[in-house]
């Protein structure tokens, strides 16, 4: 019996270490998949997707009454600016996720008082303009996601111009 104790303890230690490593790595892997799926319009650019359908579900468990706009971002070359233009009379929200899938910022149209706003996403130590609303992160990559509630799925086309007022762009010449 004693001969099995050493290998059993070693096996348990290896299993625990592997489980811990997987727990740390899985969020980054999932975010890479999400960035690939949502990055069809390019990195550091907002793309305004069509409604989710059973054959097209770019995000996990998408709501059929929400129009999604997404910006996979990469801060390695500098900060990005996310400009959000809420649509009057409609619920909308901006959520920013980092590479570990952690939500690092959320604002909805009520909190924004229905007015347009700008958020600068930057790594620690990156220069940004004074007075800007800054969201700092410890990761270069992530996703900004805007959700817009539709009253009826058929109105997505009519809201296209309003959705395109929201954008995601690299910040140039921060002061």
C-alpha contacts under 8 A as a table, 3 or more apart, distances in Angstrom:
res1	aa1	res2	aa2	distance
1	X	4	X	5.58
1	X	5	X	6.84
2	X	5	X	5.19
2	X	6	X	7.57
3	X	6	X	6.61
3	X	7	X	7.79
4	X	7	X	5.60
4	X	8	X	5.97
5	X	8	X	5.10
5	X	9	X	6.10
6	X	9	X	5.26
6	X	10	X	6.15
7	X	10	X	4.98
7	X	11	X	5.96
8	X	11	X	5.05
8	X	12	X	6.24
9	X	12	X	5.10
9	X	13	X	6.21
10	X	13	X	5.08
10	X	14	X	6.16
11	X	14	X	5.14
11	X	15	X	6.06
12	X	15	X	5.05
12	X	16	X	6.06
13	X	16	X	5.14
13	X	17	X	6.11
14	X	17	X	5.10
14	X	18	X	6.04
15	X	18	X	5.12
15	X	19	X	6.07
16	X	19	X	5.09
16	X	20	X	6.12
17	X	20	X	5.08
17	X	21	X	6.10
18	X	21	X	5.08
18	X	22	X	6.09
19	X	22	X	5.13
19	X	23	X	6.15
20	X	23	X	5.07
20	X	24	X	6.37
21	X	24	X	5.17
21	X	25	X	6.15
22	X	25	X	5.04
22	X	26	X	5.78
23	X	26	X	5.72
23	X	27	X	7.61
24	X	27	X	6.84
24	X	28	X	7.90
25	X	28	X	5.59
25	X	29	X	6.42
26	X	29	X	5.08
26	X	30	X	6.14
27	X	30	X	5.11
27	X	31	X	6.15
27	X	99	X	7.54
27	X	100	X	5.12
27	X	101	X	5.84
28	X	31	X	5.10
28	X	32	X	6.22
28	X	99	X	5.70
28	X	100	X	5.08
28	X	101	X	7.07
29	X	32	X	5.14
29	X	33	X	6.41
30	X	33	X	5.13
30	X	34	X	6.26
30	X	101	X	7.85
31	X	34	X	4.94
31	X	35	X	6.04
31	X	99	X	5.88
31	X	100	X	6.89
31	X	101	X	6.14
31	X	142	X	7.13
32	X	35	X	5.10
32	X	36	X	6.21
32	X	99	X	7.73
33	X	36	X	5.14
33	X	37	X	6.24
34	X	37	X	5.07
34	X	38	X	5.97
34	X	58	X	7.42
34	X	59	X	7.01
35	X	38	X	5.22
35	X	39	X	5.44
35	X	72	X	5.59
35	X	142	X	7.27
35	X	143	X	6.83
36	X	39	X	5.22
36	X	40	X	7.29
37	X	40	X	6.75
37	X	58	X	5.81
38	X	41	X	7.66
38	X	58	X	6.35
38	X	59	X	7.92
38	X	70	X	6.58
38	X	71	X	7.48
38	X	72	X	6.72
39	X	42	X	5.05
39	X	43	X	5.97
39	X	47	X	7.95
39	X	70	X	7.97
39	X	71	X	7.14
39	X	72	X	5.72
40	X	47	X	7.71
41	X	45	X	6.53
41	X	46	X	7.02
41	X	47	X	5.40
42	X	45	X	5.68
42	X	46	X	7.95
42	X	72	X	7.49
43	X	71	X	6.75
43	X	72	X	5.21
43	X	73	X	5.35
43	X	74	X	6.69
44	X	71	X	5.95
44	X	72	X	5.96
44	X	73	X	4.61
44	X	74	X	6.49
44	X	80	X	7.04
44	X	168	X	5.89
44	X	169	X	5.62
44	X	170	X	6.41
45	X	71	X	5.46
45	X	72	X	7.21
45	X	73	X	7.63
45	X	167	X	6.95
45	X	168	X	5.04
45	X	169	X	5.92
46	X	69	X	6.53
46	X	70	X	5.43
46	X	71	X	4.50
46	X	72	X	7.79
46	X	166	X	7.55
46	X	167	X	5.27
46	X	168	X	5.15
46	X	169	X	7.93
47	X	69	X	5.53
47	X	70	X	5.45
47	X	71	X	6.43
48	X	67	X	7.86
48	X	68	X	6.32
48	X	69	X	4.22
48	X	70	X	6.55
48	X	163	X	7.04
48	X	164	X	7.16
49	X	67	X	6.98
49	X	68	X	5.80
49	X	69	X	5.84
49	X	70	X	7.78
50	X	67	X	6.79
50	X	68	X	7.48
50	X	156	X	7.72
51	X	64	X	6.41
51	X	65	X	7.68
51	X	66	X	7.11
51	X	67	X	5.76
51	X	68	X	7.45
51	X	153	X	7.57
51	X	156	X	7.75
52	X	56	X	5.63
52	X	57	X	5.33
52	X	58	X	7.49
52	X	62	X	6.38
52	X	63	X	7.24
52	X	64	X	5.84
53	X	56	X	4.97
53	X	57	X	6.22
53	X	64	X	7.32
54	X	57	X	6.51
57	X	60	X	6.94
57	X	61	X	7.39
57	X	62	X	6.50
58	X	62	X	7.75
59	X	62	X	5.72
62	X	66	X	7.72
63	X	66	X	5.52
64	X	67	X	7.95
64	X	153	X	7.63
65	X	149	X	6.00
65	X	150	X	5.39
65	X	151	X	7.31
65	X	152	X	7.11
65	X	153	X	6.21
66	X	147	X	5.97
66	X	148	X	5.33
66	X	149	X	4.66
66	X	150	X	5.84
67	X	147	X	5.74
67	X	148	X	5.06
67	X	149	X	6.49
67	X	150	X	6.97
67	X	156	X	7.19
68	X	145	X	6.85
68	X	146	X	5.70
68	X	147	X	4.84
68	X	148	X	6.54
69	X	145	X	5.85
69	X	146	X	5.01
69	X	147	X	6.57
69	X	163	X	7.72
70	X	143	X	6.90
70	X	144	X	5.70
70	X	145	X	4.55
70	X	146	X	6.22
71	X	143	X	5.59
71	X	144	X	5.03
71	X	145	X	6.48
71	X	168	X	6.40
72	X	141	X	7.43
72	X	142	X	5.87
72	X	143	X	4.31
72	X	144	X	6.33
73	X	80	X	7.66
73	X	140	X	7.76
73	X	141	X	5.51
73	X	142	X	5.46
73	X	143	X	5.78
73	X	144	X	7.38
74	X	77	X	7.39
74	X	140	X	5.28
74	X	141	X	4.55
74	X	142	X	6.91
75	X	78	X	4.91
75	X	79	X	5.41
75	X	80	X	6.93
75	X	121	X	7.95
75	X	122	X	6.59
75	X	123	X	6.89
75	X	139	X	7.90
75	X	140	X	4.63
75	X	141	X	6.36
76	X	140	X	5.52
78	X	122	X	7.00
78	X	123	X	7.97
78	X	126	X	6.72
78	X	170	X	7.00
78	X	171	X	6.92
79	X	120	X	6.63
79	X	121	X	5.57
79	X	122	X	4.47
79	X	123	X	7.13
79	X	126	X	6.93
79	X	127	X	7.93
79	X	128	X	7.43
79	X	170	X	6.08
79	X	171	X	5.52
80	X	120	X	5.67
80	X	121	X	5.40
80	X	122	X	6.77
80	X	168	X	6.75
80	X	169	X	5.47
80	X	170	X	4.19
80	X	171	X	4.99
81	X	118	X	6.60
81	X	119	X	5.75
81	X	120	X	4.50
81	X	121	X	6.41
81	X	167	X	7.97
81	X	168	X	5.62
81	X	169	X	5.35
81	X	170	X	6.09
81	X	171	X	5.88
82	X	118	X	5.56
82	X	119	X	5.18
82	X	120	X	6.28
82	X	121	X	7.68
82	X	166	X	7.47
82	X	167	X	5.74
82	X	168	X	4.44
82	X	169	X	6.66
83	X	116	X	7.22
83	X	117	X	5.85
83	X	118	X	4.44
83	X	119	X	6.55
83	X	165	X	7.95
83	X	166	X	5.26
83	X	167	X	5.14
83	X	168	X	6.33
84	X	94	X	7.72
84	X	116	X	5.49
84	X	117	X	5.46
84	X	118	X	6.33
84	X	165	X	7.24
84	X	166	X	4.49
84	X	167	X	6.68
85	X	115	X	6.86
85	X	116	X	4.39
85	X	117	X	6.83
85	X	162	X	7.57
85	X	163	X	7.58
85	X	165	X	5.89
85	X	166	X	5.28
86	X	90	X	7.62
86	X	92	X	6.45
86	X	109	X	6.00
86	X	114	X	5.81
86	X	115	X	6.45
86	X	116	X	6.09
87	X	90	X	5.65
87	X	91	X	7.81
87	X	92	X	7.50
87	X	114	X	7.52
87	X	162	X	6.59
87	X	163	X	7.78
88	X	114	X	6.63
90	X	109	X	7.88
90	X	148	X	6.93
90	X	149	X	6.07
90	X	150	X	7.37
91	X	108	X	7.25
91	X	109	X	6.10
91	X	110	X	7.83
91	X	148	X	6.02
91	X	149	X	5.38
92	X	108	X	5.56
92	X	109	X	5.42
92	X	146	X	6.92
92	X	147	X	5.28
92	X	148	X	4.38
92	X	149	X	6.19
93	X	106	X	7.03
93	X	107	X	5.59
93	X	108	X	3.94
93	X	109	X	6.16
93	X	146	X	5.52
93	X	147	X	5.33
93	X	148	X	6.88
94	X	105	X	7.76
94	X	106	X	5.55
94	X	107	X	5.38
94	X	108	X	6.23
94	X	144	X	6.96
94	X	145	X	5.67
94	X	146	X	4.50
94	X	147	X	6.67
95	X	103	X	6.85
95	X	104	X	7.69
95	X	105	X	5.66
95	X	106	X	4.48
95	X	107	X	6.79
95	X	144	X	5.78
95	X	145	X	5.26
95	X	146	X	6.49
96	X	103	X	5.77
96	X	104	X	5.66
96	X	105	X	5.11
96	X	106	X	6.53
96	X	142	X	7.45
96	X	143	X	5.89
96	X	144	X	4.31
96	X	145	X	6.28
97	X	100	X	7.78
97	X	101	X	5.47
97	X	102	X	5.39
97	X	103	X	4.47
97	X	104	X	5.71
97	X	105	X	7.34
97	X	142	X	5.47
97	X	143	X	5.25
97	X	144	X	6.24
98	X	101	X	5.31
98	X	102	X	5.49
98	X	103	X	6.58
98	X	104	X	6.65
98	X	137	X	7.09
98	X	139	X	6.33
98	X	141	X	6.30
98	X	142	X	4.30
98	X	143	X	6.64
99	X	102	X	7.36
99	X	139	X	6.01
99	X	140	X	7.41
99	X	141	X	5.30
99	X	142	X	4.75
99	X	143	X	7.96
101	X	142	X	7.63
103	X	106	X	7.45
104	X	135	X	7.48
104	X	137	X	7.48
105	X	135	X	7.09
107	X	111	X	6.16
107	X	112	X	6.94
108	X	111	X	5.41
108	X	112	X	6.29
109	X	112	X	4.90
109	X	113	X	5.97
109	X	114	X	5.03
109	X	115	X	7.51
110	X	113	X	4.88
110	X	114	X	6.10
111	X	114	X	7.73
112	X	115	X	5.66
112	X	116	X	7.30
112	X	117	X	7.22
118	X	132	X	7.85
118	X	133	X	7.00
119	X	132	X	7.31
119	X	133	X	5.36
119	X	134	X	5.91
119	X	135	X	6.93
120	X	128	X	7.80
120	X	132	X	6.84
120	X	133	X	6.08
120	X	134	X	4.73
120	X	135	X	6.05
121	X	134	X	5.92
121	X	135	X	4.84
121	X	136	X	5.97
121	X	137	X	7.38
122	X	126	X	6.06
122	X	128	X	7.76
122	X	134	X	7.05
122	X	135	X	6.32
122	X	136	X	5.08
122	X	137	X	6.30
123	X	126	X	5.58
123	X	136	X	5.39
123	X	137	X	5.01
123	X	138	X	5.75
123	X	139	X	6.78
123	X	140	X	6.89
124	X	136	X	6.01
124	X	137	X	6.46
124	X	138	X	6.47
127	X	174	X	5.95
127	X	175	X	6.79
128	X	132	X	7.31
128	X	134	X	7.97
128	X	174	X	4.82
128	X	175	X	5.94
129	X	132	X	5.85
129	X	174	X	5.11
129	X	175	X	4.67
130	X	175	X	6.98
137	X	140	X	7.70
139	X	142	X	7.55
150	X	153	X	6.18
150	X	155	X	7.06
150	X	156	X	7.21
151	X	155	X	7.60
152	X	155	X	5.85
152	X	156	X	7.98
153	X	156	X	6.00
154	X	157	X	7.08
155	X	158	X	5.27
155	X	159	X	6.44
156	X	159	X	5.23
156	X	160	X	6.43
157	X	160	X	5.24
158	X	161	X	7.31
159	X	162	X	5.28
159	X	163	X	6.14
160	X	163	X	5.11
160	X	164	X	6.22
161	X	164	X	5.16
161	X	165	X	6.75
162	X	165	X	5.47
162	X	166	X	7.79
163	X	166	X	5.91
164	X	167	X	6.92
171	X	174	X	6.60
